[in-house]
Amino acid sequence: MMFSMISPEQKTALKSATVDPAQVSAQGTTVEIPAAAIRAAVPFTSSDLGDSTLSFLNGQWFVTD
């Protein structure tokens, strides 16, 4: 659903986007990734992508809240 809410330019930019590791916070098996950490050819805000929390559970990464 979220992917349908961003512009075609942003969708294209995500294909080559990177994450600024200096803005990522890791604690144990949980990683906090703010939208501001996304480096892409076009800007993204928290309202575009949202800040994400990833958790490593049972050998796999999941987006958690």
Protein Blocks (a to p, Z undefined) as FASTA:
>chain_A
ZZmmpcfklmmmmmmgccdfklpccehjaccddfklpccfbdcdfklnopaddddeehia
cddZZ
